[in-house]
Each structure stands twice: as structure tokens, then as C-alpha cells.
Amino acid sequence: MAASPPPSRFGPPLLPLLLLLVVGYFTVSASAAGELSQVVGRGTESDGPYFEPFNVSYDHRAVRIGGQRRMLVSAGVHYPRATPEMWPSIIAKCKEGGADVIETYVFWNGHEPAKGQYYFEDRFDLVRFVKLVAAEGLFFFLRIGPYACAEWNFGGFPVWLRDIPGIEFRTDNEPYKAEMETFVTKIVDMMKAEKLYSWQGGPIILQQIENEYGNIQSKYGQAGKRYMQWAAQMALGLDTGIPWVMCRQTDAPEQILDTCNAFYCDGFEPNSYNKPKIWTEDWDGWYADWGGPLPHRPAEDSAFAVARFYQRGGSFQNYYMYFGGTNFARTAGGPLQITSYDYDAPVNEYGFLRQPKWGHLKDLHTAIKLCEPALIAVDGSPQYVKLGSMQEAHVYSNGKVQTNRSMTGNGLICSAFLANIDEHKYASVWIFGKSYNLPPWSVSILPDCENVAFNTARVGAQTSIFTFESGSPSHSSRHKPSLLLPGVHGSYFSGTWWTSKEIFGTWGGESFATQGILEHLNVTKDTSDYLWYTTSVNISDEDVRFWSSKGDLPALKIDQIRDVARVFVNGELAGSQVGHWVSLKQPVQFVQGLNKLTLLSEIVGLQDGAGFRGQVKLTGLPNGDIDLTHSVWTYQVGLKGEFSMIYAPEKQACAEWSGMQIDDILSPFTWYKTMFDAPKGTDPVAIYLGSMGKGQAWVNGNLIGRYWSLVAPESGCPTSCNYPGAYSESKCQSNCGMPTQSWYHIPREWLQESDNLLVLFEETGGDPSKISLEVQYTKTICSRISESYYPPLSAWSRLTSGRVLVDTIAPELRLRCDDGHLITKITFASYGTPSGGCQNFSEGKCHASSTLALVSEACVGNNECAISVSNDVFGDPCRRVVKDLAVEAECSPSSATKEPRAEM
């Protein structure tokens, strides 16, 4: 650090700065009682064992790990929604955020794509994922199901199940139960063989059978009840040695833990006193549908829900999701769920920390872990204190607490949660001999029943602003030409696009003709989103004259379609319909003689069947309607280009490609391809497809997923989100009037340095020349902390005579760039009375002129920094005024080579 500048210029000398500005701030060690010995070094993948073998049990208060009660935080991560190369970084971010456990569903259709043929490789390498979790010293919650839902294609069921004679899903049906038991046994045996259960020295401490079956059980009557009981006994019979759970199953048998899935679970009670209170799905965000806005859940409300859960006796809580990821290929569920599964999770789709949510929840977890000795000491109910009409306290201690006097010197282990559930008003409450101010809809956590360590409504974490930018300083795709035709070059793309036209209707292969309208999945077996139906309609002179005299057209009517239906007459697109089991009425233009009528059924994620239902008929004819339902139809599964694999580098000779011309832009049912170079660096890559219509995109033969530039309604998105009050997925939405998704993740692992092949199939017409390729990273970070904010949680690790001393330690403002990035500039800094928020800060009347220099000195050139918010650092620019420190900074990729994602 440079020599101290003269005080007259910069305020106080920099000597205190050496003590109070901390580069690489402290993190709290929140080791709980009874932490297990880890055998393998953390972060090291091996064949185990990973821990000294330990038993898992439970009592009415908590899950017991090695005999010790634990307050556990779990992070939901679905392994197939990221690449294996991403897994170590994601797991590490979960751990750093305070998670003890990683949770995942098991995806049956990914692991058994054909009956008896199993797949456990690449993104579906479940064993490898569990081992990586164990290597980080974390536990594992394995939700086998095998029905997952999870906005995953067909809820995780293999489509081939539908072809088993006599099968009926999720009820007392022998064919279904046989297949379910076979798969569940397969997974359990695999975990045992790899020694991944706790008693084998592995990380798995909980597992789940079925999934939210209580939501639908009643429609099956007694058969549903028998099935639920069978599933429980089948699971228990597998002798896994650890507890099983059933979520949302209020009548779960005594040996099975029933658990809660919801936005709030503090009011949940298990169906037996002998079971602990477990929250298997804490919905900290929500999924998005094509043509809808993007849901967001405020960090303050998410923290409030979690704090209330532990305050009211909860012991195990799992974020659904902590990392959401991407629905690669055709794994997105139905109806109409988008390719991104970001979920507004604390770790975003690309693997970056979503701030302030990640940091705010990390602070919450640290505060809860500081309370763990008191939380596990209470065997019955905590002491309850009514503090006001909508305010209450729960006090956990190993002895009787006199809540009307100070806790100083009494020698008890004691922690308290003070809640204000009023949505509108602050409340001042009196307890422990002092007053506490509670913001609306908030919980204050007092690990020592005296000092507030954390309040759910007061956010001390930074805000991060993600950006998509060129990965190379010498090129910016924001300024490349709008047309990338031959001879015109952009940043990464070759400058040349080629096209190939797709055939409407029958193109050969496995086409066949039969009478009647067949159900979509019965024909496609989910090998493609697309199914063509073609028939002939004979039109007479009388028909043509009738329509001419009426000035009207006949119409094709279909009772119900899902998700997309397109109508073609004589090779020309007549119209389309989008919806979930909605009717279709499409005017059609026929000519005299034989007309070819072609229907295209498209699925956009499976849920409950697909295709057409009811009658298909022509109306508006002079002699009455024509029922086409039982006509002879020719069926063709998929696209010719799709089954010829013209998206694969080694199959480029299988299509007739020609250079793209102006007329090819906005042309429907067209294949496009180009070559591109990968952006420099190691930041995640995204492709902008907002100029396209609807289709699918491949990179080097890997299907990124479906794309669709369907626009959300103009209304429904507030200008700001007020966190207090019960949350629902429609409360805090954004992106109204914009396409639901325009950017799509391309994993770095799918790219080579140059000569990457991009192939698009475009259904409705788009402009590929406006596609851009960018990297995502956090460019802008900012924070605002008051000198009245709480001391850093690291202060709670400093003990004197068994008591925590924190009241003399100043708060800290913390800033952090993404891994491999450095703070390169402080764009705003003010200690005093700044106004505004991130990207809109301004100085107030009170301002310490030394702020910018001091903050720059502490932060610029570092990945992270922490700044003490104190007059000792900045001087006192306005006495007897409570001051804030507001800082905004820019992050840039480090000039040094960033460490690549771990490769196993």
C-alpha cells in the first residue's frame, strides 16, 4: 500500500486503513457440534470413503448425524442441468454460501432412455456428481422419486413406459410398480456399490421416494392409498440404512418422514411427534414459460421465510433451486417451459453468484449456525414471548431464560429470533432488558440473546449487475454489421451463412398411412418434437363457386391441440395455433381438384400427452361439414434434416447447403449454419437468438435447446418490488413486453478455439445475421452500508470468557468480482449521506472527500475487498449524523490466465 497522503487532502492518515480495510475479508467458521471427520481432502475426487462411517437417524427435533442433532441447510442442484465441468465450481459456491447438503432429483428418462438400457455418463453421471459433493465435505440428499416433475420433460418418466400393456402411472398398478421398483433398486444398488451411503463413509444422509403424491392421491381413491403404502414399504425394504422422506404426503407411514414443499413452511407440522420438521422444497424463485414474464423472489422475503422456519422449530431446509441451470436439448418440461432454468436462484444459470440474494442468504446461514448450539439444546418447544399484536419471539436455551432482563453473565446457551410479521409498519419491541427495532416482515436473529447478528430485511450483501459482452477487447459484437452475408465479417462468426430448406410433410424414412388421428407420442415415442399428418381433400367446382359467392373460406377445426399446431394447404402455411389443449379454427384456401392438407403437431415439453384431441373437420362447405377424423392420414415423424443429423459436424454432406441470400432471411422451415470462433477467456458463453422466431439450435452437434422469441404481455411487471407480504410467483415479475428468453447458454466445454459449427432450425422465420455471441460476467458491483449496520459476522468468532463481544466492531462493506476478475475502477464512493441506489448513486450534502481515494486504494486490483464503515477510516464529515458508505465499482477479466474449470 502506498505511503499515507497528507491529512489535509485525504482526511485521516492511512494507518487505520491497514487495520480496517481488509482485502479478502474473513468468513465465519460455522462448524456445528459433532462435525464429522473427513477422510478425503476436501475438493479431491476419489473412490472414498469420504467420511468416517456414520449413522443417520432422527428424533422429533432434528436429523441426527453421527448421533448429534444438526440444523441443516441444503442446496438444490440438478446435475443434468449443468455440464460435469461446471459441477465443482457450483458445489463450491453452495458450500461457501453456507450449505451443508446438496440435493438433487434422479431423472429416470435420462438414465433409462430405453427399457433396460441404462445411461450414466456425461451430464447424467450421477455417481461422479455425488462423489464431487462428498469431496467438498458436504452431505447428500438423493430424491429418487422416480417421478420428479421438476419442470423436466414428462416429469422424468421414460416415454417407453406408456407402451407397456395395462400400465397406469402412479397408482396400485402392477406393471408400473414393477418398473418403478426395478429403477429405484438400480439406483440404490449403484449407491451401495460405490459406498456412498453414510454408514459406508459416503455423503448420502437422506433419500426420497415418490414426489408430492399427496397432491393427486385422492383422484385414485383407495388404489392411490395402497400405492403410497406400497412405495413406502418397497423403499424401506431396500435396506439403505438412512431415512426416507415423502414430500407433501400428510398420511405418510410412521417410518417415513413427511415433509413440506412451499414458498413458506414455518407453519408446517409433520404427521407425527416423532418426526422433525423438514422443508424439502423452499421455492426461492420460480420457473418461466414461453410468452410469460420472468419471476423473481426478493432476497429479503426468501431470508424471512427461512428464518421463520428455523424460528418455529424447523431443522432441515432445502433451496429449490440453489442453482437452476439449463434445460439442454429437449429436457424442458411442459407445457411451454423455457430452455433456461435459472429460477432466480442464488447461483445463476451460468454459475455466477446472484447478488444480493446469494450473499444475504449466506449471512443468514451463518447467523443460524451461530444459533445451532441453542437450537439443538431445546428438546421441547422454545420459550414463546408475545411482543406485540404482530410481533413475537422464540427463545432457545439450555435453561430457563428471564426474558425481561439482560442475559449478560447468566452463563446460559441462548439464542433468540424476534419476528415482526406486520407487512407495513416498523415495530419497536422490548425484551432482554433492551429495545429492538424490527422492520416490517422481518426476523432479527440474536445468537446470544443480546446482540442482533442479522435481520432478514436489512441487506448487507452487494448488488451485482450481469452483462453480456464480447470476450475479446479487440472485438465488440455490439458494433458488428447487422447483416453477416458473404464478405461481411463479425466478431466471431465466419461472415458466411448457409441455408437448406426443410420439406413440408412426408419426406420418406419411416412414414406410414393409416386411418384416423393417432396420438402424437404413440407415433413419435418422443424421438422428435415434430409429427406430420397429411391427407387429401377433393374440392369440386360447386365448392369453389359457393365460397366465391359467399366471399368466404372454409375452415379447418380441431377440438383440441397442444402445444403448437400448424396447417399447410398444398405446401403453403395457412396458419398456426399455440396453447395447451385449446381449439383451432383456421381458414383454408383450397383449389378445385385434389388438395394436400398437412398438419404439423409440435410439442414444447411433455406433461400429459400431446398432439390433437377430438374431431378434425372442415366447415363451411355447401353440403355440410366434412369429418376428417377417420380419414386416411400419412404420418411422418420429425424433420428430414433432424433425422439426417445435418446439425452434426460429420454429417454436413447429408444436406444441400447454399449461401444465404437476402430472400432466405425470415424464411420459415429453414436450416441455417455458420462457423464461429470461441470468445477469448473462460467466462461462460451465451448466444443471442432474439432475432429468430422459433426452433432449435446446435453447437458442434450438441443441442443447446429450443429457442422461441415469444413476447411476454406488456402488463404485470411492477417498476419496483416491495418485499413485505406473502410471495407468489406473479408478485415480482420482470421482462414484460420482451421475449421471455433471448440469450442461451453454450457451455465452454462444447467449444473449441475456432471452427465451431452453429446450426439452427427455424420454423417461423428469423434473421440469423443479427445473432450475436457474448460472454457473461458481473461488470458492475455496488453496495451501501450504514455505520449503524451490524458488525461483520466474522466478529462472532472472537470470544472472550465464553461471551461474544461485537458491539465495538464497525460494520463492513464488502465487494467481490467473479472468479478470475478484478476490481478495475471505483465509479462512485461516498461516506456521508449519499442518495440513490446501484447505478444511480449521488453525493449528499455530507460527504467525506477522501472516500474515493481510500476505497480505490483498498479495492482496485483485487478480486474482493472489505471496507470498515467508520469515522476511524474516513473521518467524520458531519457530526451527530448517521452516515452511510456507498460504493460502485467495475469488474474486468484478470490479465492473468484464469484457472479453468476443474476436469476430472
N, C-alpha and C positions, 0 to 999 in steps of 0.2 A: 504494500500500500504506500502511496506517495506521502511525502512529508506533510505535516499539518499546515494548512493555509492560515494566514493571519486571521484572528477572530473578527476583526473589523469587517472583513469581506465575507466570510462564510459562517459567522456565528461562532459557536463553541468549537474548541480545537477537536481534532480527530482522535485524540487518545481514548475518550469514552467510546468512540466508534469501534475501536478494536475489540471492545468488550461487548458492545450492544448490537453491532451489525454482524450477523453470523452468516457466513457462506456455507450452505449445506446444513440447514437447520436440524436440530435434534428431533428424533422421533421417540415416542414413548414405548418402552418395552412393557407390553401388556400381558406378560406371562401369567397364566392363571394357576391357581392351586392345582397341584397334581399334574403338571405338564409332563408329557411322556418323553422318554429318552429316544432320540432319533439315531438309528444305526447308520444310515447312509448320509453322507454330507449333503446338505441342502443344495438343491439345484442340480444334483447329479443323478442322471437316469441310470438305473441298474436293474438287476433281476431281483432285488430285495434280499432279505427283508429290509423294510424301511424304518420300522419301529421295533422296539422290544415288544413281543406279542402282548396284547392287552384285551381284556374283555369289555364288552359294551352292554350296559343294562340301563334301566331307568327306574325312577320312582315317581311319585306324584309331583315332584318339584322340577326334575330335570333329567336329561340324559346323563348317564354316568359313564365316564371314560376312565377305565382302569380303576373303577370304584369311586371316583371323585365326581361330584356334580359339576357340570360345566354350563356356563352361559355361552351359547354358540351362535356365531354369525356365519351364514352360508352365502356363497355367491353362485348364482346360476350361470352356467356356461355350457352351451350345446356344441360339442366337439365338431360335428359336421358343418357348422356354420362359420368355421374358420379353417385355414389350412394348418397342417401339423407344424409348419414352420412358425406360425403365429402363436401356437399354444403356449410355449414357455413364457413369452412376454405377457400374455393375457393372464396366465396363472400368477405370475409375479406381481402384476398390478392388483389382482384380487387380494393377494396376501398383504401387500403394502397398504391396501385400503382397509385392512382390519379383519379380513375373512379368516375363519378357522377351517371352513369346509368349502369344497367345490361340489356343486350339484349338477346333474345332467339327467335328461331323459335318455333312454335307449331307443333307437329308431329301427323298428323291425323291418320296414321295407328297404332300408339301406343295407341291412345286414343279411337279409334273405330275399334277394330280388326274384329268385325263382325257388320253387319248393325244394327244400333240401340242399340248395346251393348257397353257401354262405360267403360273405364278403366282409373282411375286417382289415382293409388296407386303406392307405392314404387318409382322407378325412374321416373314414369310418374305422380307424384303428383304435378301438375303444381301450384295449389293454395299454397301448402306448400312452394314451391320454391319462389313464388312471395312474400309471407309473410316474408320469411327469408331475402330477399333483402330489403324489407321495414324496417325490424327491424334493419338493419345496416345503415338506414338513406339514402339509395340510391333510385334513381328513376328507372323506369322500361320501357323498350321498347319491346312491345309484337308484334311479327311478326306472325300473324295468318295464313297468306297465303290464303288457306291451302296447296298449293303446296310449298314445301320447297326446293327441290333439296338437298343442304347441304351434298352431298355425302352420303345420307341416303337411305336405301332400298326403291326403287320405288319412290324416291323423296318425300316420306312422304304420298303418296296416298295409301289407303287401296286397296288390290288386288281385294276385292269383288266388287269394282266399275266396274271392267271390265265385270261383269256378268249382269249388268243392261241393259235390252233391249234398243237398239238405242242410247246408250251413246257414246259421243265423248268428250274427255277431253279438257278443257281449250279453249272452243270456244262457240259460241252462240248456245248452245245445252241444251234443257230444262231438260232432265234427269240429266245431270251433274250439271247444275246451281241449281237445286232443292237440290241435295245432298250437294253441296258446301254451299249453304245458310243455310241449316239445321245445318251443323257443325260449321260454323262461328258464327251463332246465339247462339249455345250451349255454345261456349267459352265466348262470350261477356256476355251472361246472367249469367254465372258462376262467371265472374269477378265482375259483378254488385252485385250479391247476396252476395258475400264475401266482398263488399265495398272496392274494390281495385283500383278504378279509382280515379284520383287526387281530383276531386270535392267531393268524398266521404271520403277523408282523406287517400287514398291509394297512392301507388307509381307510377301507370301506367300513363305515360305522352304522349306516342306515340304508335301507332299501325300500322300494315301494312296489306294491302290486296293484294293478288296475289304476284308474285315474279319474277322479271326480265322478265316480259311478253313481253316487248318490243323487246327482243331477237328473239322471234318466232312469234310475232303478224302478220307479213306480210304474212306468209305462209297460214294464214286463211282468208286473204282478208278482205272484209267488215264484215264478221262474226266475225273475230277477233276484229275489231274495236268496233262492237256492244257489244261483250262480255266484253271488257275492260271497256266500259262506264257503262254497267250493274253492273259489280263488284264494281265500284266506287260508284254508286248510292245505291246499296244494302248496302254497308258498311256505308255510310253516314246516311242511313235510320235507322240504329241500335241505333242512338242517344246515342253515348258513351260520348259525351261532350269533346272529345280531338281530336287532329288532326290525320288524316290517311295519310300514305305515300304509294307510289308505286315506287319501285326502278327500275332504268333503264326503265323508261316509259316517253319518251320525250313528248308524247301527253296526259299526264295525265290531267284530268279536272281541272279547276281553283280551286276547293275546296280540291283537293288532292295534297299533296306535292310530286313532282318528285325528286328522289334522285340518287346518284351516287354509283356504286359498281366497284372498280378497284384497281390496285396497287397504282395509283396516281389519285387524284381528285381535285387538285388545279385549273385546268383549266375548271372544270365543272361549268356550269351556269344553274339554274333552268329555266323552260319554261315560267316563269312569274316574273316580277319585284317584285311582292308582296310576293314571297316565299323566304325563307332563303336557304342558301347553306348547304346541308346535305349530309354526306358521310355514307351510311348505311353499306357498307362492305369495310373496309380497310384491304386488304389481306396482313397481316403481315407475312405470311408463305404460305404453300400450302400443299395439301394432297398427299399421296403416293399410288402407285398402286403396286400390287404384281409383282415382277420381275423388278421393277424400282428402281432408287436411291432415296435418301431422300432429299427433297428440304429444303433449309434454306434461310431466308432473313436476311441480316446483320442488326444489331441494328441501325447502322448509317444511312442506307438508309430508314429504317422504320421511324426513327425520322425525317429525311429530308422531307419525303412525308407528314407527319403530320404537321410539322412546316410550310411548303409551303401552305398547305390547309388553316390554320388559317391566315397566312400572306396575302393570296389573297382573304380574305373575308369569309372563311368558319366559321361555328358556331357550328356544331354538327358532331362528328366523332366517328364511332364505329369500334373497332377492331374485325375483323373476322379472327381468333378467339383470345380471350384473354386467354381462357382455352379451349383446344380442347377435351381432354378426350379420351374415348374408345368406339368403336363400339361393345358393348357387344352383345352376342347372334348372331343373323343373321341380325343385323341392318345396317351393312356396305352396302354402295351403290354400284352401278355398273357403268361401268364394272370394275371388278377386284380390288376394293379398299380394302386396308388392314384393319385389326382389329384396329390398333392404329389410333386415330385421333389427334395425338399430334399437328400437324400443325405448329411446330416450334413456338408455341405461348409463350407469356411471362410467363405463368404458365404451366408447362409441364403436360404430361398425368397423372402423379402420384400425381400432386398437389404441386410440388416444384417450386420455383422461378427459371426461366431460366435466368441466368445472363451471360453477362451483359444486355440482352435485357430488362428484367423487370426493373432493376434499371435505365438504361439510359432513358427509356420511362417515368418512374416515375419523373425523374428530368425534362424532357421535359414538362410534365403536370404541374408540379409546376411552371415552368417558364411561361407557357401560362396563368395559373391562376393569376400570378402576373401582367400580362398584361390585365386581364379582364376588369378592370375599364376603360382603354383607348379603348379597343376593342369595348365595348358596347356603348361608348360615341359617336362614329362616326356614323352618320346617313346615310351618302352617301358613297363615296369612300374614302379610306385613301389617304394621300399625297404620291405621287409616285415620287421617285428620281432615275434617271438613274446614276449608279455609275461606269459603265464600259460597255464594249461590252457584257459581260455575267454576270454582277453584277447589283443588283437593291435593293432599299429599299422601304418598305411600312411603313409609319409613321401614327400611330393612336393617336389622341389627341382631347381634348375638345376645342382646339383653333388653330389658325394658328401658325405653327412652322417655325422658321427661321432655316433651316437645315444646313446652313453654319456657324453656331455659336453654342457655348455651351448652353446647356439647364439649366445650374446652375442658380438658383434664379428666373426663369421666372414664377413659380407658376402654370404651366400647368400640367394637367394629360397627360402623353405622354409615349408611348411605340413604339418600332421600331423593325422591322425584316429586317436584312441585308442578302441577298442571293447571293451566288456565284454558278451559275449553270454550270460552266466550269467543265468538268469531269476530267481534268488533272492538272490544274495549281492553285496554291495559288494566291490570289489576295489581294492587299492592297488597301483599299478604304478610302476616306476622307468624313466625314460627322459629323455634330455636333461639328465642330472645332477640330477634332482629327482623327487619323488614326486607322483603324481596319483591322486586318489580318484575311482573310477568307480562310479556307481550301477548296479544291475542293469539289463540290457537297455538299454544306453545307449551313446552315442558322444559323446566330447568333441572339439571342433574347436579346433585351435591354429593360427591363421593365420600365426604367426611361429615355430612350433615351440618355443614357450616358454610363452606365456600362453594360458589357456583363455578363449575368447570365448563359447562356447556349449556346453551339454550337453543332449542331447535329453530327458533325464528331469527336468531342473530347469526348471520353467516360471516364467518371469518376467512373462508377459503377464497381464493382468487377466482375471477371470471376469465375464461379462455374463449377466444373467438377463432373458430376454424376457418381456414381459407383453402381454396383450390388455386394453385398457381403452377407455373412452369417449373419443372425440376431443374432447369438449366438457366443460369443467369444470362446466357447469351441469346436465349430464345424465349419469347413470350407468346404463347398461343392465344393470348387475349388480343394480339395485334396481327394475327395471320389473316391472309385473304379469305373472303367469305366463300370463294369457290376454289376447291382443290382439284382442278381439272389438269389434264396433261400439260406439263410445262410450268405449272404453278405450284410452289413448294411451301409447306407449312413447317412448323417447328419440328414435329416428329414424323408425320405421315410422309409417305413417299412422294406425294403430289399427284399420284395417279390412282384413280378408282376404276374398277372393272365391274361389269354387271352381267347378270344372267337371269332370264325370265323363268318364273315358275309356271308350271302347267296347271290350268284350272281343271279340277275333276279327275277323271281316270287317266292315269299315266302308265299303268302296267303293273308289274310286280305281282302282288297278292290280291288284286281286285277280284270281286266276285259279285254275282247278281242273285237276288232272292226277293221274295215277295214280302212286303211290309217294312215298317220302320223299326230298325233294330236299335237297341240301346247302345250308346256311344262306347262305354267301357267294355261291353261284351264283345265288341268288334276290335277295338284298338288294344285292349289289355294294357292301356296306359303306356304304350310304346311311343306315342306321339300326342301332342295337343290337338291334332287335326284329324277330322274324319269327313270325307266327301260322300254325299248322297247324290246320285244322278238318275233321272228318269226322263221319259219323253212325253210331251203333251202335243196332241194333234189339234190344230186350230183350223176351223172351217171358214169359208167366205162369209157365212152368216154371222159368225162370231165377230169378225173384223168389222162388218157393216154395223153391227149392233153397237160396238164400242164407239165407232166413228159417229154414229147418230146421237149417242148419249154424251159425247165429249168426255168420256170417262175411260178408265182402265180396269181390267180385272185385278184382283189382289190375291196374293198367297197368304193364307192364315195358318199359323201353328199355335196350338193351345198354350204350350209352354216351351221355353228354351232356357238353357243356361250353358255357358257364361256369355258366349258370343255366337251369333248365327249370321251367316252371310248368304245372300240369294243372288244367283247368277242366271241369266237367261241368254242362251246362245253365246256363251263365253264372255258376256259383259256383266259387270257388277251392277245389280239393280238396287241393292240397299243392305243394311245391316241392323242388327238389334243386339243390345248389351243388357244383361241383367241376370238375376238369379230366379229362375223359374217364372219368367214373365212371358206374356203373349207377344206374338209377332204378327203384324199385318203390313205387307209390303206390296204396293202397286207394281205390276209387271207389264212389260211391253212385249207382246207376242207378235209373230208374223204368221201369215197363212201357211199352213202345212205343218211339218213336224218340227217342234221346238225342243231344244235340250234345256231342261230345268236342273240346275245343280245347286245343292245346299251344302254349305260348309259349317260343320259344328266344331267349335273351338272350346277347349277347357282352359281355365286360368286357375289351376289349383283344384284338387279334388276334395270334396267333402261328402256329398250324398248323392252320388250318381252324376250323370252328365248326358248331354245331347238334347233330344226332343221328347216331349210327353204329350199324349192326347192325339187329337186329329191334325192331319196336314191336308188342307183342301184349298181349291181355287174357288173364289167367289166372284160374282159379277158377270156370269155367263148368261146368255139368253135363255138357255134351257135348264138353268139351275146350277147349283154348286157341283164341283167335281171332287170327290173324296179320293185323295192320293195316298191315304194312309196304307192301303193294302195293294198299291201298285207294285210293279217290279222295279226295284231300285238297284243300281250298281254301286257297290261300296269300294272305296279306296282309302286305305289308312295312310295318313301322313302326306308329306311333301316329297316330290321326286328328289329334290336337292338334299333334303334331310336324310333320306334312306340311301342316297348315293354318297353321303358324308362329304359333300363338297366344302364343308367348313374345315376339314382336316388338311394339314399341310401335304400329306402324302396322297391326297385324293383330288388334287387340283385339276388333273387331266379328265376327271369324270364329268365336267361341266363345260359348256361352251361359253367362255368368258369373252367379253368385248369391252373396249374402252368406253367409259361413261361419257355420254353426251348430255347436252342441256335437257333434251327431251326425256332422259332417264330419271331426272330429278322429279320427285313427287309421284313417281310411277309405282302403283301398288303391285303386290305379289312379285317383288323383285329381290334378287340376291345381289348384294354389294360386297366387294372385297377391296382391301388395300394393304400395304405393308407399312410398318412403322418401327421407329426406334424407341427403346425404353427411355423414359426420363432419367436423368442422372440422379445419383444418390440412392438412398434406401428407403425414403419415405413412401407410404402407401400410394398406389396409383389409382386414379379414377378416370372414367371416360364419360364425357358429356354427350348424352343422346337425346337431349331436349329438342333437337331439330328433326327428329324422326317421329314416326307415328306409333306403330305397334309391331312387335316382332320379337326376335331372339338374336343374341349376339354371342359370337365365339371368338376366343383369342387362342391362337395356336392349338386349335382343336378342343379347347376347354369351353364349355357352355357357361358364360357368366350368369345367364338367367334371362328371364323375359324382360322386355322393356315396353313401356307404354306411356305416351305423353298425354294421358288423360288429365284434364284440368279440374281442380277442386272448385267447389262453389265459391262465389265471391264473398259470401257472408259466413259468419260463425267463428271468426278469429278475433279475439279482443286485442286492442292496442297494447295492453299490459295485462299480466296475470296476477291476480290477487290471491295469495296462497291460502288465507284462512278459509275454513269451511270444508265440508266433505268434498272429496275429489271424485270426479268421474272422468271417463276418457274424453268427454266433449267439453271439459271445462277450460282447458288452456291449450287451444289449438293454434297452429300457425300454418302459413303457406296457402291461405285462401286465395283463389283466383290464379293459382300457379299449378303447373303439373305436379302431381304427387311425388314423383321421382324423376329427376333428370340426370343425376350422377350415379354411376355404377362402379362397384369395386372390382378392380383387376388385381388379384394377388401378385405381388412381386415374383413369387415362386413360379408363376406361369409365364414369365417373360424371360427373353434373352436380350443381350445388349442391343442387337439390331436384327432386322429382317423378321419381325414379328408379324404374323398373319391375323388380320381382323376380318371376320366375315359376319355380315348381317343378313337376316331375312326380314324384309319389310313388307307388311301386309297392306297397309293403308296409304302409303306414300309419305316420303320424308326427304330431307335434303342432307345427304351424307357429307357434303362439302363443309357443313358447319359443325361437324363433330370435332370435339377437342379432347386432348389428353392432358391431364394435370396430375400433380401430386397434392396430397392433403397434408397440412400440418397446422399447428397452432401459431399464428402470426402475432396476434395481439393478446396480451395478458394484462390484467389490471386488478386492483384491489383497493378497498377503502376501509381503514380500521380506526376506531376511536380509541383515545387514550383511556376511556372508561371500559373498553372491552376486557374480556377475561384474559388472565395470563396464559401463556402458551401451555398446552397440555404436558409438554416435556417437564414443566416445573413440578408436576405432581410426582415425579420420580425422585425428587430431592427430599429426603426425610430427616426430621430431627425429633429424637425421642419418640418415634413411632407416630408423630403427627406431621401432616403436610403443611408446609409454610409456603403460601403462594401470594399472600396479599401485598407483598412488597415488590413483586416482579412485574415489570411492564409488559403490556401486550406486544405481539409481533405481527408485522405484515410480511407475508411470505409470497414469493413469486417463483415460478418454475416453468421452464420451457419443456417441450417434448424431449425425449432422449435423443441425443445427437444434435441438439440445437442449443444455441447460446443466446442470452440477452444481449442484443447488439445496440440498443438505443432506449433511453428513457424519454418518452414523448411527452410525459406530464408528471410532475411531482410537486405536491404542496402539503406542508404541515401547517395547519391552522383551521380555517373554516371553508374548505373547498366546497363547491356545489356540483350538481350533476352526477352522472354515472359513467360507466365504462364507455369509452369513445365519445364522451360528451362532458368531460371534466372541465372546470374553470376555477380560477383562483377566487377566493373570497376576500373580504376586507382584511382579514387576519391571515398573514402568510409569512412563513419563515423563508427568507431569501436564500438560505443555504441549502434548502431541501434538494433541489435538482442535483447540485454538485455532490452532496453526501450520498444520495441514493445511487447516482451514476457510479460513484467510486466503489460502492458496495456490490453493485449488481452487474454492471456491464462486463461482458467477457465470461460470465459464469452461467452455468445451466440453471442454477437456483440460488436464491438468497433469502435471508430473513432480516428484517429491519425492526429494531426496537422502537415502539411508538412512545416517545418520551421526550420531555423537555431536556433531559440529560444529553440527548443526541442533537436536537435541533435548536435548543434554546427555547425561550418562552415568548413567542411573538405577541401574545395577548393574554395578560394575566386574568385569572378568575373566569376564563372561558374554556369550556371543554373542547379540545382540539381533535381533529381527525388528520390522519395521513392518507392521502390519495395518490396512487401511482399508476401510471400506464406505461407499458414497455412493449418493445417489439422483439420478436424472436426470429432468428435466421438459422439455417443449417450451419453446423460447425464446419470450418475449413478442413478440420481433421476428418479422416475417414471414420464414419460411424460403424460401430460394431454391428455385423449382420445378425439377423435373427438366428437363434440357435438352430443348429442342424444335428439331428440325431443319427 
